[in-house]
Amino acid sequence: MARQPLDDKGISEIIGALLLILIVVIAAAGLAMIVSQAEQQQANRQALQDAITNEKLGITSIQLVNPSPPNVLFPIAGFNVTIQNLNVEDSNIVYITVNGIPYNMSANVLINGKNDNLNNSGNRITVPASGIIHISLNNSSFLSPGISNFYNNQSIVMQIGTAYGNFYSKTITPPTSVITVNIGSENVGVTQRDYIILDGSGSTAEGQILNWFWTITDGSRTWGPNSTGNWTPQPGNWNDPIQGNFTIVPMSGKVIRYEPVSDGPFNVTLYVIDNNSMVSQTVWTVIPQDTNFDPATTLRAYINGTNVTATVTDAYNNPLQNVMVYFTVLVDKAGNMLFSPISGLTGSNGTITSTIVNGSGSSPIIINGSGSSSIQVSSGTLTPVVIPINATY
């Protein structure tokens, strides 16, 4: 049987079916591509999120760079920083701030002791996977050098930010200085003497305190205005503008013993320094005046003609002012001997002089060496001085 030729309608139906199949195939391929791209994007987002989540840096230490020569209290010249990467992927640091002030990331920095221009690596510091780097920052490289004068008595907050948007920070704080004052007493032979125990063991620090530095200021010789405006001696006037009126004694140690050479008062300041060169300073601790801090221990006297001069000194052989001294006639073979004055206070050189006079006033007394008459010079509990004399009229 002969095949019948297709008419136009049949051909159109075949072509339509083929086109439909092609469209379906193309659509399926496009859908598959879209699904694949979406899955890839999701995988990329998940990988980024995992990278952000898994990134873990730590600032393990911040060491201050002291100026040269270092002082107890100093402006910080820079920082030596150790950063550790606790993740198995590299991390890139893109900013560093100290107390909110950004560091110039385009400046030269020392990374592991080598000069590395960050411009060559996109202003980034790479911390290798599971690695540690050491960075040296100079304070002159901060973006705001005029306000970046950090001192070692203030808290330092360092923050680093990474390319993933994570940030990590570390704070170091100065120690806390604490003073405890105790007054002790000891026998020095002829009297009791008080001494001062200064104890800084109550001070605390994040790390370890390495040094305790004390400044003891003696205010026994200060002056100040009285009610009429005249300047008179005023012990303990810490506002006395004459610095020479203060005696400053530096000492060091966790617990120290101070033996004053005056009655005071004293003000005490303690500086404690920790293992990171951070320092803390106490406010003044005032120790009131005490006459037993520097008591008289020795009385000496000699006669020159009719003048008897007494000298009072302390345990360090320093002359003592304002010590009462008494002059007494013990044995008077000449008759009617008197002292003028019979008592008085020592002057700034620790001495006072009294004169032997004839009480009747008829003629002057003549002292001619040692004899059967005697006089006595005394002061408080000190051993009195007896001087035999030969007195005539």
WOVEN-V297744 format. One record per residue. N is the residue number from 1. RES is the residue in one letter. OMEGA is omega in whole degrees, 0 to 359 (* if undefined). D_FIRST is the distance of its C-alpha to the first C-alpha in Angstrom with 1 decimal. Layout:
n;res;omega;d_first
N;RES;OMEGA;D_FIRST
N;RES;OMEGA;D_FIRST
This chain:
n;res;omega;d_first
1;M;183;0.0
2;A;178;3.8
3;R;179;6.6
4;Q;179;9.2
5;P;179;12.6
6;L;175;15.4
7;D;184;18.1
8;D;181;21.8
9;K;180;22.4
10;G;179;20.0
11;I;180;21.6
12;S;181;25.0
13;E;180;24.5
14;I;180;23.5
15;I;179;26.5
16;G;180;28.7
17;A;179;27.9
18;L;178;28.7
19;L;179;31.9
20;L;178;32.9
21;I;180;32.5
22;L;180;34.6
23;I;180;37.2
24;V;181;37.5
25;V;180;37.9
26;I;181;40.5
27;A;180;42.3
28;A;178;42.4
29;A;179;43.8
30;G;179;46.3
31;L;180;47.4
32;A;179;47.8
33;M;179;49.9
34;I;179;52.0
35;V;181;52.6
36;S;179;53.5
37;Q;179;55.9
38;A;179;57.5
39;E;179;57.9
40;Q;178;59.5
41;Q;178;61.8
42;Q;178;62.8
43;A;178;63.4
44;N;178;65.5
45;R;180;67.4
46;Q;178;68.1
47;A;178;69.2
48;L;179;71.5
49;Q;178;72.8
50;D;179;73.4
51;A;179;75.2
52;I;183;77.3
53;T;185;78.0
54;N;180;78.7
55;E;183;80.9
56;K;175;84.4
57;L;177;87.3
58;G;171;91.0
59;I;187;94.2
60;T;178;96.3
61;S;174;99.5
62;I;178;101.2
63;Q;180;104.3
64;L;173;106.6
65;V;182;107.7
66;N;169;111.5
67;P;180;113.2
68;S;356;115.8
69;P;181;118.3
70;P;175;117.1
71;N;177;119.1
72;V;176;119.1
73;L;186;117.4
74;F;170;115.1
75;P;184;112.2
76;I;181;109.1
77;A;181;108.1
78;G;183;104.6
79;F;168;102.6
80;N;190;101.3
81;V;174;98.2
82;T;182;96.2
83;I;182;92.6
84;Q;176;90.4
85;N;181;86.6
86;L;181;85.7
87;N;181;82.0
88;V;176;79.7
89;E;176;78.5
90;D;173;80.5
91;S;180;82.0
92;N;177;83.1
93;I;182;86.2
94;V;174;86.0
95;Y;176;89.2
96;I;174;92.7
97;T;173;95.3
98;V;185;98.9
99;N;176;100.4
100;G;181;97.6
101;I;184;98.3
102;P;175;95.3
103;Y;180;95.7
104;N;186;94.6
105;M;177;91.5
106;S;180;91.5
107;A;176;95.0
108;N;176;95.7
109;V;174;96.0
110;L;177;97.0
111;I;184;94.2
112;N;175;95.4
113;G;181;98.3
114;K;180;96.3
115;N;184;96.1
116;D;177;92.6
117;N;186;91.7
118;L;177;89.2
119;N;183;87.8
120;N;181;86.0
121;S;177;84.0
122;G;180;83.2
123;N;179;86.5
124;R;172;85.5
125;I;182;87.3
126;T;173;85.0
127;V;186;86.1
128;P;180;84.2
129;A;179;82.4
130;S;184;85.0
131;G;179;87.6
132;I;174;91.0
133;I;178;92.2
134;H;184;95.7
135;I;174;96.1
136;S;180;99.3
137;L;177;99.6
138;N;184;102.4
139;N;179;103.6
140;S;182;103.8
141;S;175;100.0
142;F;183;99.4
143;L;179;97.9
144;S;185;101.0
145;P;181;103.9
146;G;182;106.5
147;I;183;105.7
148;S;177;104.8
149;N;181;108.3
150;F;178;107.8
151;Y;186;110.9
152;N;174;111.2
153;N;179;112.7
154;Q;177;109.5
155;S;179;106.3
156;I;177;103.5
157;V;177;99.8
158;M;180;97.3
159;Q;175;93.6
160;I;177;90.6
161;G;184;87.1
162;T;178;83.9
163;A;178;80.7
164;Y;179;79.0
165;G;175;81.4
166;N;174;83.5
167;F;183;87.3
168;Y;184;90.0
169;S;175;93.7
170;K;180;97.0
171;T;171;100.4
172;I;184;103.8
173;T;178;106.9
174;P;177;110.6
175;P;176;112.8
176;T;182;115.2
177;S;182;118.9
178;V;179;121.4
179;I;169;125.2
180;T;183;127.5
181;V;173;131.2
182;N;179;134.0
183;I;176;137.7
184;G;180;139.7
185;S;180;143.4
186;E;179;145.6
187;N;179;149.2
188;V;175;150.5
189;G;183;154.0
190;V;182;155.9
191;T;174;153.2
192;Q;177;149.7
193;R;177;146.9
194;D;175;143.5
195;Y;187;140.4
196;I;172;136.7
197;I;178;133.7
198;L;187;130.4
199;D;178;127.3
200;G;185;123.8
201;S;176;122.1
202;G;179;120.5
203;S;183;118.3
204;T;178;114.6
205;A;176;111.6
206;E;178;107.9
207;G;183;108.6
208;Q;175;112.1
209;I;182;115.2
210;L;186;116.8
211;N;173;119.9
212;W;180;122.3
213;F;182;124.4
214;W;171;127.4
215;T;181;129.3
216;I;181;132.6
217;T;180;134.5
218;D;181;138.2
219;G;184;139.3
220;S;185;143.0
221;R;182;144.2
222;T;179;142.2
223;W;177;143.9
224;G;181;143.0
225;P;175;144.5
226;N;185;146.9
227;S;179;147.5
228;T;179;149.6
229;G;178;147.0
230;N;180;149.0
231;W;181;147.2
232;T;177;148.6
233;P;178;147.4
234;Q;179;144.6
235;P;178;143.0
236;G;174;139.3
237;N;184;138.6
238;W;177;135.2
239;N;178;135.1
240;D;183;138.1
241;P;181;137.0
242;I;184;139.3
243;Q;180;137.1
244;G;179;140.2
245;N;178;141.3
246;F;171;138.5
247;T;184;138.4
248;I;182;134.9
249;V;175;134.4
250;P;177;131.0
251;M;179;130.3
252;S;179;127.3
253;G;179;126.2
254;K;177;124.5
255;V;182;128.0
256;I;174;131.1
257;R;180;134.8
258;Y;178;136.6
259;E;185;140.3
260;P;174;141.4
261;V;172;144.3
262;S;179;144.9
263;D;182;144.8
264;G;8;141.6
265;P;181;139.6
266;F;166;136.4
267;N;189;132.8
268;V;174;130.2
269;T;179;126.6
270;L;171;124.2
271;Y;173;121.2
272;V;183;118.8
273;I;182;116.1
274;D;184;113.1
275;N;176;111.1
276;N;180;108.9
277;S;174;111.9
278;M;186;111.5
279;V;174;114.9
280;S;181;116.4
281;Q;177;119.8
282;T;167;121.8
283;V;181;123.8
284;W;167;127.5
285;T;185;129.3
286;V;175;132.9
287;I;186;135.6
288;P;177;138.8
289;Q;182;142.2
290;D;182;144.2
291;T;179;147.7
292;N;175;147.2
293;F;184;144.5
294;D;184;147.2
295;P;174;150.5
296;A;180;153.8
297;T;184;154.6
298;T;175;157.6
299;L;177;160.8
300;R;178;163.1
301;A;176;166.4
302;Y;181;169.1
303;I;177;172.4
304;N;188;173.5
305;G;178;176.9
306;T;180;176.8
307;N;177;173.0
308;V;182;170.8
309;T;178;167.1
310;A;177;164.4
311;T;179;160.9
312;V;179;158.0
313;T;179;154.9
314;D;184;151.7
315;A;179;150.3
316;Y;180;149.0
317;N;174;152.4
318;N;179;151.1
319;P;181;153.7
320;L;179;153.2
321;Q;175;154.0
322;N;174;155.4
323;V;182;156.9
324;M;179;160.2
325;V;181;163.2
326;Y;178;166.7
327;F;185;170.0
328;T;172;172.9
329;V;180;176.5
330;L;181;177.1
331;V;184;180.7
332;D;178;182.9
333;K;180;186.2
334;A;180;186.8
335;G;172;186.6
336;N;174;184.5
337;M;178;181.4
338;L;173;178.3
339;F;175;174.8
340;S;0;173.4
341;P;179;170.7
342;I;178;170.7
343;S;178;166.8
344;G;181;163.8
345;L;178;160.2
346;T;178;159.1
347;G;184;157.7
348;S;178;154.5
349;N;176;156.1
350;G;184;156.9
351;T;171;160.7
352;I;182;163.5
353;T;175;167.2
354;S;185;170.2
355;T;175;173.9
356;I;182;176.9
357;V;175;179.6
358;N;183;183.1
359;G;180;182.9
360;S;178;186.4
361;G;184;185.6
362;S;179;189.1
363;S;182;187.9
364;P;177;184.7
365;I;177;183.8
366;I;178;183.8
367;I;184;181.4
368;N;177;182.8
369;G;184;180.6
370;S;181;180.2
371;G;186;182.8
372;S;174;183.6
373;S;179;181.7
374;S;177;177.9
375;I;180;175.0
376;Q;174;171.5
377;V;184;168.1
378;S;178;165.4
379;S;176;161.9
380;G;182;160.1
381;T;180;159.5
382;L;178;160.0
383;T;181;162.9
384;P;179;165.9
385;V;179;167.8
386;V;181;171.6
387;I;175;173.7
388;P;182;177.4
389;I;172;179.5
390;N;184;183.1
391;A;177;183.8
392;T;177;187.1
393;Y;*;188.2
